[in-house]
Amino acid sequence: MSNKDLGYEAINLGHGSGGLMTRNLLDSIIFETFNNPYLNKKHDGSIIKVDGEMAISTDSFVVSPIFFKGGNIGELAVNGTVNDVAMCGAVPKFLSLAFIVEEGLPMEEFKTIVHSIKETADKAGVQIITGDTKVVERGKGDKIFINTTGFGKVHPNAHISPDKIKSSDKIIISGPVAQHGMAIMSQRDGLEFESTIESDTTNLNFLVNDLLDVFGNKIHLFRDPTRGGVASVLSELADDTNLGISLKETDIPLDDQVAAACEILGLDPLFVANEGIFITIVDGEIAEAAVALMKKHEKSPRAACIGEFTSEHPKKVVMHSVIGGKRMVTPLLGEQLPRIC
């Protein structure tokens, strides 16, 4: 159904009323796009069969701008929640999807976001099985907010927990840092600058699954360094485990253009948000093999071991810098860049 068939070029308050306009919007865009047996029942929820442990993660996405280099808010919402479920050592299968749309959002933009969600879900191997759509008055939102909840069965080889981390465990990162945050920054009102930096948003669940298939309980933790970046994740882990962390700055993958943009804006790449990489903590004996496997995967050709846990300097993260010195890495205080995801 076209915008003309719907009779509206933009989202109207009536589209959130629960009446005929809502039904037409859902039928012509939502149900038509996500067509599957679960959603087609048009019920308030869906029933799924569970055999074993289930991981569930929910997240809300308020990124601004809603379209950015390398993706949009819809793509980000799917990948973000798929990855959160994967970080639990689970295989994501289902998503709920809820929209809060501001009156006046162009219908074409809404349709583009919905179709991006469908394409991204298909790539990740997940289905949208239930959801909700609300419309708020013009000026009471910021175009569109999205909430997604993901469900997935825990991998039989997964034994993921911070309390399994021990001294001599290695820290592996799946790819270059700070790309998503700097892609958003380059298009943010008042901060625009010329750049070809693209968001790294992508699904990581198949890579995680491959690692668990091969290495099982030798993998102690997965964590995606989104808001707060790598520095905040590692600082939290040092504090939670009562161990120290030793990092080598030269081993942390970072694109030259991203590094230059961070330097211009006075930002530390370790604090900048990511949406398409993860950190994994592994037994020291399998670190080399794990990196080798990851480098063969399309999602992580630049995977690298960047450091290790140590009994020295408990609860502190120490960076061995490029110039041979050392510096403390602390968690992010406050909000470096709001509305990043």
Residue pairs with C-beta under 8 A, 6 or more apart in sequence:
1 24
1 27
1 28
1 29
1 32
3 9
3 107
3 108
5 28
6 24
6 25
6 28
6 107
8 15
8 107
9 106
9 107
10 103
10 104
10 105
10 106
10 107
11 101
11 102
11 103
11 104
11 105
11 106
11 107
11 110
11 135
12 21
12 103
12 135
13 103
13 135
13 137
14 21
14 22
14 135
15 21
15 22
15 25
15 101
15 133
15 135
16 22
16 101
16 133
16 134
16 135
16 136
17 135
22 133
25 133
26 133
29 110
29 111
29 114
30 39
30 114
30 131
30 133
31 39
31 40
31 42
33 114
33 115
33 117
33 118
34 97
34 117
34 118
34 121
34 127
34 128
36 127
36 128
36 129
38 46
38 48
38 94
38 127
38 129
38 130
39 46
39 127
39 128
39 129
39 130
39 131
43 130
44 130
45 130
46 94
46 129
46 130
48 93
48 94
48 129
48 151
50 153
51 153
52 153
52 154
52 156
53 90
53 153
53 154
54 90
54 151
54 152
54 153
54 154
55 85
55 88
55 89
55 90
55 150
55 151
55 152
55 153
55 154
56 85
56 149
56 150
56 151
57 81
57 84
57 85
57 88
57 149
57 150
58 81
58 147
58 148
58 149
58 150
59 77
59 80
59 81
59 84
59 147
59 148
59 149
60 145
60 146
60 147
61 73
61 76
61 77
61 80
61 145
61 146
61 147
61 148
61 341
62 142
62 145
62 339
62 341
63 73
63 76
63 184
63 339
63 340
63 341
64 142
64 188
64 339
65 184
65 187
65 188
66 72
66 73
66 109
66 113
66 143
66 144
67 73
67 109
67 112
68 183
68 184
68 187
68 199
69 183
69 186
69 187
69 195
69 196
69 197
69 198
69 199
70 179
70 180
70 183
70 198
70 199
70 200
70 201
71 79
71 116
71 198
71 199
71 201
72 112
72 113
72 116
73 113
73 144
73 146
74 112
74 113
74 114
74 116
74 117
74 120
74 146
75 116
75 117
75 119
75 120
75 201
76 199
76 201
76 275
76 341
77 97
77 117
77 146
77 147
77 148
78 95
78 117
78 120
78 121
78 124
78 126
78 148
78 203
79 120
79 124
79 201
79 202
79 203
79 275
79 276
80 148
80 201
80 226
80 275
80 341
81 92
81 95
81 148
81 149
81 150
82 92
82 95
82 124
82 126
82 150
82 203
82 204
82 205
83 203
83 204
83 205
83 224
83 275
83 278
84 150
84 224
85 91
85 92
85 150
85 151
85 152
85 205
86 92
86 152
86 203
86 204
86 205
86 208
86 209
86 222
86 278
87 160
87 208
87 222
87 223
87 224
87 278
88 152
88 154
88 158
88 160
88 222
89 154
89 155
89 158
89 159
89 160
89 208
89 212
89 219
89 222
90 152
90 153
90 154
90 155
90 158
91 152
91 153
91 154
91 155
91 205
91 209
92 124
92 125
92 126
92 150
92 151
92 152
92 205
93 125
93 126
93 127
93 151
93 152
93 153
94 126
94 127
94 128
94 129
94 150
94 151
94 152
95 121
95 126
95 127
95 128
95 129
95 148
95 149
95 150
95 151
96 128
96 129
96 130
96 131
96 147
96 148
96 149
97 117
97 128
97 130
97 131
97 132
97 146
97 147
97 148
98 131
98 132
98 133
98 134
98 146
98 147
98 148
99 131
99 132
99 133
99 134
99 144
99 145
99 146
100 134
100 135
100 136
100 141
100 144
100 145
100 146
100 147
101 110
101 133
101 134
101 135
101 136
101 141
101 143
101 144
102 135
102 136
102 137
102 138
102 139
102 140
102 141
102 142
102 143
102 144
103 135
103 136
103 137
103 138
104 138
105 143
105 144
109 143
109 144
110 144
113 144
113 146
117 128
118 128
120 203
121 127
121 128
123 203
124 203
124 205
125 205
125 206
126 150
152 205
155 209
155 212
155 213
157 212
157 213
157 215
157 216
157 217
158 212
158 216
158 219
159 216
159 217
159 219
159 220
160 219
160 220
160 221
160 222
161 220
161 221
162 220
162 221
162 237
162 240
162 241
163 241
164 220
164 221
165 220
165 221
165 237
165 241
165 243
165 281
165 309
166 220
166 243
166 309
167 243
167 309
167 310
167 311
168 284
168 308
168 309
168 310
169 220
169 281
169 282
169 283
169 284
169 308
169 309
170 281
170 282
170 283
170 284
170 287
170 305
170 307
170 308
171 234
171 245
171 247
171 279
171 280
171 281
171 305
171 306
171 307
171 308
171 309
172 279
172 280
172 281
172 282
172 287
172 290
172 291
172 294
172 303
172 304
172 305
172 306
173 230
173 252
173 253
173 277
173 278
173 279
173 303
173 304
173 306
174 204
174 207
174 277
174 278
174 279
174 280
174 294
174 299
174 300
174 303
175 200
175 253
175 276
175 277
175 299
175 300
175 301
175 302
175 303
176 200
176 253
176 254
176 255
176 258
176 277
176 302
177 225
177 229
177 230
177 252
177 253
177 254
177 258
177 269
177 270
177 272
177 274
177 277
178 229
178 254
178 258
178 262
178 267
178 269
178 270
178 272
178 273
178 274
179 197
179 198
179 199
179 200
179 255
179 258
179 274
179 276
180 199
180 200
180 201
180 272
180 273
180 274
180 275
180 276
180 340
180 341
181 229
181 272
181 273
181 274
181 336
181 337
181 340
182 195
182 197
182 258
182 261
182 262
182 272
183 195
183 197
183 198
183 199
183 200
184 199
184 273
184 337
184 340
185 191
185 261
185 265
185 337
186 192
186 193
186 194
186 195
186 197
186 261
188 337
191 265
193 261
193 264
195 257
195 261
196 257
197 255
197 257
197 258
197 261
199 275
199 276
200 274
200 275
200 276
200 277
201 275
201 276
202 275
202 276
202 299
203 299
204 224
204 276
204 277
204 278
204 299
206 299
207 294
207 297
207 299
207 300
208 222
208 278
210 293
210 297
211 219
211 280
211 290
211 293
211 294
212 219
214 289
214 293
215 282
215 286
215 289
215 290
218 282
218 283
218 285
218 286
219 280
219 281
219 282
219 283
219 290
220 281
220 282
220 283
221 237
221 279
221 280
221 281
222 278
222 279
222 280
223 233
223 237
223 278
223 279
223 280
223 281
224 274
224 275
224 277
224 278
224 279
225 232
225 233
225 273
225 274
225 277
225 278
225 279
226 273
226 274
226 275
226 341
227 273
227 340
227 341
228 271
228 273
228 331
228 332
229 269
229 270
229 271
229 272
229 273
229 274
229 332
230 252
230 270
230 274
230 279
231 268
231 270
231 271
231 317
231 329
231 330
231 331
231 332
232 271
232 331
232 332
233 279
234 245
234 247
234 279
234 307
234 317
234 329
235 317
235 329
235 330
235 331
236 331
237 245
237 281
238 244
238 245
238 314
238 315
238 316
238 317
239 315
241 309
242 314
242 315
243 309
243 310
243 311
243 314
243 315
244 309
244 310
244 311
244 312
244 313
244 314
244 315
244 316
244 317
244 318
245 307
245 308
245 309
245 310
245 316
245 317
245 318
245 329
246 307
246 308
246 309
246 310
246 312
246 318
246 320
247 306
247 307
247 317
247 318
247 319
247 320
247 329
248 306
248 307
248 319
248 320
249 319
249 320
249 321
249 322
250 322
251 304
251 305
251 306
251 307
252 269
252 270
252 304
252 306
253 302
253 304
254 269
258 269
259 269
262 268
262 269
262 272
267 336
270 329
271 332
271 336
272 336
272 337
273 337
273 340
273 341
275 341
276 299
277 300
280 290
281 309
282 290
284 308
287 305
288 305
291 303
291 304
291 305
294 300
294 303
295 301
295 302
295 303
297 303
316 328
317 328
317 329
317 330
318 326
318 327
318 328
318 329
319 326
319 327
319 328
319 329
320 326
321 327
